[in-house]
Amino acid sequence: MTAVRSLLTLDGKLSRPSPEEVRALGGRKPEAPYWLDIQDPAEEDYRLLLDDYRFHPLSVEDVRTRNQRPKLDAFPGYLFMVLFRRRRSTSSASASPPTRP
């Protein structure tokens, strides 16, 4: 699968940055906080998180290991979250189990 990278800024701008654009963001202090979502990360994305964003190795291990429990970890310079979403059911009588984004 190909990784899908989404970047959401505090002012609500959503973009699909290239790996190079994501790498450039990691190498500098951001002007404002932003949300970076990487779906189906590749090895290049794991290296980017470790080398360019300086993520703690435990954060990257959590990304590699699917089915983590929902959590929020605070590290120097960033917050790491594991989230799940619920699928909307067409029937009000049943709810779908959470799915991993």
CNS distance restraints for C-alpha pairs under 8 A (distance, minus, plus):
assign (resid   1 and name CA) (resid  40 and name CA) 6.61 0.50 0.50
assign (resid   2 and name CA) (resid  40 and name CA) 6.66 0.50 0.50
assign (resid   2 and name CA) (resid  41 and name CA) 7.59 0.50 0.50
assign (resid   2 and name CA) (resid  42 and name CA) 7.40 0.50 0.50
assign (resid   3 and name CA) (resid  38 and name CA) 6.46 0.50 0.50
assign (resid   3 and name CA) (resid  39 and name CA) 5.51 0.50 0.50
assign (resid   3 and name CA) (resid  40 and name CA) 4.78 0.50 0.50
assign (resid   3 and name CA) (resid  41 and name CA) 4.97 0.50 0.50
assign (resid   3 and name CA) (resid  42 and name CA) 6.25 0.50 0.50
assign (resid   4 and name CA) (resid  16 and name CA) 7.53 0.50 0.50
assign (resid   4 and name CA) (resid  37 and name CA) 7.94 0.50 0.50
assign (resid   4 and name CA) (resid  38 and name CA) 5.64 0.50 0.50
assign (resid   4 and name CA) (resid  39 and name CA) 5.06 0.50 0.50
assign (resid   4 and name CA) (resid  40 and name CA) 6.73 0.50 0.50
assign (resid   4 and name CA) (resid  41 and name CA) 7.60 0.50 0.50
assign (resid   5 and name CA) (resid  16 and name CA) 5.61 0.50 0.50
assign (resid   5 and name CA) (resid  17 and name CA) 6.30 0.50 0.50
assign (resid   5 and name CA) (resid  18 and name CA) 7.51 0.50 0.50
assign (resid   5 and name CA) (resid  36 and name CA) 7.12 0.50 0.50
assign (resid   5 and name CA) (resid  37 and name CA) 5.68 0.50 0.50
assign (resid   5 and name CA) (resid  38 and name CA) 4.50 0.50 0.50
assign (resid   5 and name CA) (resid  39 and name CA) 6.42 0.50 0.50
assign (resid   6 and name CA) (resid  14 and name CA) 6.92 0.50 0.50
assign (resid   6 and name CA) (resid  15 and name CA) 5.83 0.50 0.50
assign (resid   6 and name CA) (resid  16 and name CA) 4.82 0.50 0.50
assign (resid   6 and name CA) (resid  17 and name CA) 6.67 0.50 0.50
assign (resid   6 and name CA) (resid  35 and name CA) 7.99 0.50 0.50
assign (resid   6 and name CA) (resid  36 and name CA) 5.82 0.50 0.50
assign (resid   6 and name CA) (resid  37 and name CA) 5.11 0.50 0.50
assign (resid   6 and name CA) (resid  38 and name CA) 6.48 0.50 0.50
assign (resid   7 and name CA) (resid  13 and name CA) 7.94 0.50 0.50
assign (resid   7 and name CA) (resid  14 and name CA) 5.64 0.50 0.50
assign (resid   7 and name CA) (resid  15 and name CA) 5.31 0.50 0.50
assign (resid   7 and name CA) (resid  16 and name CA) 6.28 0.50 0.50
assign (resid   7 and name CA) (resid  17 and name CA) 6.87 0.50 0.50
assign (resid   7 and name CA) (resid  34 and name CA) 6.97 0.50 0.50
assign (resid   7 and name CA) (resid  35 and name CA) 5.71 0.50 0.50
assign (resid   7 and name CA) (resid  36 and name CA) 4.70 0.50 0.50
assign (resid   7 and name CA) (resid  37 and name CA) 6.45 0.50 0.50
assign (resid   8 and name CA) (resid  12 and name CA) 6.23 0.50 0.50
assign (resid   8 and name CA) (resid  13 and name CA) 5.64 0.50 0.50
assign (resid   8 and name CA) (resid  14 and name CA) 4.61 0.50 0.50
assign (resid   8 and name CA) (resid  15 and name CA) 6.72 0.50 0.50
assign (resid   8 and name CA) (resid  34 and name CA) 5.71 0.50 0.50
assign (resid   8 and name CA) (resid  35 and name CA) 5.05 0.50 0.50
assign (resid   8 and name CA) (resid  36 and name CA) 6.57 0.50 0.50
assign (resid   9 and name CA) (resid  13 and name CA) 5.36 0.50 0.50
assign (resid   9 and name CA) (resid  14 and name CA) 6.73 0.50 0.50
assign (resid   9 and name CA) (resid  32 and name CA) 7.63 0.50 0.50
assign (resid   9 and name CA) (resid  33 and name CA) 6.81 0.50 0.50
assign (resid   9 and name CA) (resid  34 and name CA) 4.53 0.50 0.50
assign (resid   9 and name CA) (resid  35 and name CA) 6.40 0.50 0.50
assign (resid  10 and name CA) (resid  32 and name CA) 6.95 0.50 0.50
assign (resid  10 and name CA) (resid  33 and name CA) 6.35 0.50 0.50
assign (resid  10 and name CA) (resid  34 and name CA) 5.94 0.50 0.50
assign (resid  17 and name CA) (resid  21 and name CA) 5.60 0.50 0.50
assign (resid  17 and name CA) (resid  22 and name CA) 6.16 0.50 0.50
assign (resid  18 and name CA) (resid  22 and name CA) 6.31 0.50 0.50
assign (resid  19 and name CA) (resid  23 and name CA) 6.04 0.50 0.50
assign (resid  19 and name CA) (resid  45 and name CA) 7.88 0.50 0.50
assign (resid  20 and name CA) (resid  24 and name CA) 6.18 0.50 0.50
assign (resid  21 and name CA) (resid  25 and name CA) 6.40 0.50 0.50
assign (resid  22 and name CA) (resid  26 and name CA) 6.44 0.50 0.50
assign (resid  23 and name CA) (resid  27 and name CA) 6.53 0.50 0.50
assign (resid  23 and name CA) (resid  48 and name CA) 6.48 0.50 0.50
assign (resid  23 and name CA) (resid  52 and name CA) 6.19 0.50 0.50
assign (resid  23 and name CA) (resid  53 and name CA) 7.93 0.50 0.50
assign (resid  24 and name CA) (resid  28 and name CA) 7.06 0.50 0.50
assign (resid  25 and name CA) (resid  29 and name CA) 7.69 0.50 0.50
assign (resid  25 and name CA) (resid  30 and name CA) 7.06 0.50 0.50
assign (resid  26 and name CA) (resid  52 and name CA) 5.04 0.50 0.50
assign (resid  26 and name CA) (resid  53 and name CA) 4.64 0.50 0.50
assign (resid  27 and name CA) (resid  52 and name CA) 5.57 0.50 0.50
assign (resid  27 and name CA) (resid  53 and name CA) 6.72 0.50 0.50
assign (resid  38 and name CA) (resid  45 and name CA) 7.89 0.50 0.50
assign (resid  39 and name CA) (resid 101 and name CA) 6.99 0.50 0.50
assign (resid  41 and name CA) (resid  45 and name CA) 5.57 0.50 0.50
assign (resid  41 and name CA) (resid  46 and name CA) 7.04 0.50 0.50
assign (resid  42 and name CA) (resid  46 and name CA) 6.71 0.50 0.50
assign (resid  43 and name CA) (resid  47 and name CA) 6.34 0.50 0.50
assign (resid  44 and name CA) (resid  48 and name CA) 6.13 0.50 0.50
assign (resid  45 and name CA) (resid  49 and name CA) 6.25 0.50 0.50
assign (resid  46 and name CA) (resid  50 and name CA) 6.33 0.50 0.50
assign (resid  46 and name CA) (resid  60 and name CA) 6.51 0.50 0.50
assign (resid  47 and name CA) (resid  51 and name CA) 5.73 0.50 0.50
assign (resid  47 and name CA) (resid  52 and name CA) 7.73 0.50 0.50
assign (resid  48 and name CA) (resid  52 and name CA) 5.14 0.50 0.50
assign (resid  48 and name CA) (resid  53 and name CA) 6.55 0.50 0.50
assign (resid  49 and name CA) (resid  53 and name CA) 4.89 0.50 0.50
assign (resid  49 and name CA) (resid  54 and name CA) 6.14 0.50 0.50
assign (resid  49 and name CA) (resid  55 and name CA) 5.50 0.50 0.50
assign (resid  49 and name CA) (resid  60 and name CA) 7.14 0.50 0.50
assign (resid  50 and name CA) (resid  54 and name CA) 4.76 0.50 0.50
assign (resid  50 and name CA) (resid  55 and name CA) 4.94 0.50 0.50
assign (resid  50 and name CA) (resid  56 and name CA) 6.95 0.50 0.50
assign (resid  50 and name CA) (resid  57 and name CA) 6.86 0.50 0.50
assign (resid  50 and name CA) (resid  60 and name CA) 7.23 0.50 0.50
assign (resid  51 and name CA) (resid  55 and name CA) 7.62 0.50 0.50
assign (resid  55 and name CA) (resid  59 and name CA) 6.45 0.50 0.50
assign (resid  55 and name CA) (resid  60 and name CA) 6.93 0.50 0.50
assign (resid  56 and name CA) (resid  60 and name CA) 6.82 0.50 0.50
assign (resid  56 and name CA) (resid  75 and name CA) 7.64 0.50 0.50
assign (resid  57 and name CA) (resid  61 and name CA) 6.10 0.50 0.50
assign (resid  58 and name CA) (resid  62 and name CA) 6.18 0.50 0.50
assign (resid  59 and name CA) (resid  63 and name CA) 6.41 0.50 0.50
assign (resid  59 and name CA) (resid  80 and name CA) 6.95 0.50 0.50
assign (resid  60 and name CA) (resid  64 and name CA) 6.25 0.50 0.50
assign (resid  61 and name CA) (resid  65 and name CA) 6.16 0.50 0.50
assign (resid  62 and name CA) (resid  66 and name CA) 7.33 0.50 0.50
assign (resid  62 and name CA) (resid  68 and name CA) 6.78 0.50 0.50
assign (resid  67 and name CA) (resid 100 and name CA) 7.69 0.50 0.50
assign (resid  68 and name CA) (resid  82 and name CA) 7.07 0.50 0.50
assign (resid  69 and name CA) (resid  82 and name CA) 7.00 0.50 0.50
assign (resid  70 and name CA) (resid  81 and name CA) 7.29 0.50 0.50
assign (resid  70 and name CA) (resid  82 and name CA) 4.81 0.50 0.50
assign (resid  70 and name CA) (resid  83 and name CA) 5.21 0.50 0.50
assign (resid  70 and name CA) (resid  84 and name CA) 6.90 0.50 0.50
assign (resid  71 and name CA) (resid  81 and name CA) 5.64 0.50 0.50
assign (resid  71 and name CA) (resid  82 and name CA) 5.24 0.50 0.50
assign (resid  71 and name CA) (resid  83 and name CA) 7.10 0.50 0.50
assign (resid  72 and name CA) (resid  79 and name CA) 6.96 0.50 0.50
assign (resid  72 and name CA) (resid  80 and name CA) 5.71 0.50 0.50
assign (resid  72 and name CA) (resid  81 and name CA) 4.51 0.50 0.50
assign (resid  72 and name CA) (resid  82 and name CA) 6.62 0.50 0.50
assign (resid  73 and name CA) (resid  79 and name CA) 5.86 0.50 0.50
assign (resid  73 and name CA) (resid  80 and name CA) 5.11 0.50 0.50
assign (resid  73 and name CA) (resid  81 and name CA) 6.45 0.50 0.50
assign (resid  74 and name CA) (resid  78 and name CA) 6.47 0.50 0.50
assign (resid  74 and name CA) (resid  79 and name CA) 4.72 0.50 0.50
assign (resid  74 and name CA) (resid  80 and name CA) 6.38 0.50 0.50
assign (resid  75 and name CA) (resid  79 and name CA) 5.97 0.50 0.50
assign (resid  75 and name CA) (resid  80 and name CA) 7.48 0.50 0.50
assign (resid  83 and name CA) (resid 100 and name CA) 7.70 0.50 0.50
assign (resid  84 and name CA) (resid  98 and name CA) 6.01 0.50 0.50
assign (resid  84 and name CA) (resid  99 and name CA) 5.96 0.50 0.50
assign (resid  84 and name CA) (resid 100 and name CA) 5.31 0.50 0.50
assign (resid  84 and name CA) (resid 101 and name CA) 6.56 0.50 0.50
assign (resid  85 and name CA) (resid  98 and name CA) 5.46 0.50 0.50
assign (resid  85 and name CA) (resid  99 and name CA) 5.69 0.50 0.50
assign (resid  85 and name CA) (resid 100 and name CA) 6.61 0.50 0.50
assign (resid  85 and name CA) (resid 101 and name CA) 6.78 0.50 0.50
assign (resid  86 and name CA) (resid  96 and name CA) 6.72 0.50 0.50
assign (resid  86 and name CA) (resid  97 and name CA) 6.47 0.50 0.50
assign (resid  86 and name CA) (resid  98 and name CA) 4.47 0.50 0.50
assign (resid  86 and name CA) (resid  99 and name CA) 6.13 0.50 0.50
assign (resid  87 and name CA) (resid  95 and name CA) 7.73 0.50 0.50
assign (resid  87 and name CA) (resid  96 and name CA) 5.75 0.50 0.50
assign (resid  87 and name CA) (resid  97 and name CA) 7.22 0.50 0.50
assign (resid  87 and name CA) (resid  98 and name CA) 6.61 0.50 0.50
assign (resid  87 and name CA) (resid  99 and name CA) 7.06 0.50 0.50
assign (resid  88 and name CA) (resid  95 and name CA) 7.11 0.50 0.50
assign (resid  88 and name CA) (resid  96 and name CA) 6.88 0.50 0.50
assign (resid  89 and name CA) (resid  94 and name CA) 6.70 0.50 0.50
assign (resid  89 and name CA) (resid  95 and name CA) 5.66 0.50 0.50
assign (resid  89 and name CA) (resid  96 and name CA) 6.19 0.50 0.50
assign (resid  91 and name CA) (resid  95 and name CA) 7.76 0.50 0.50
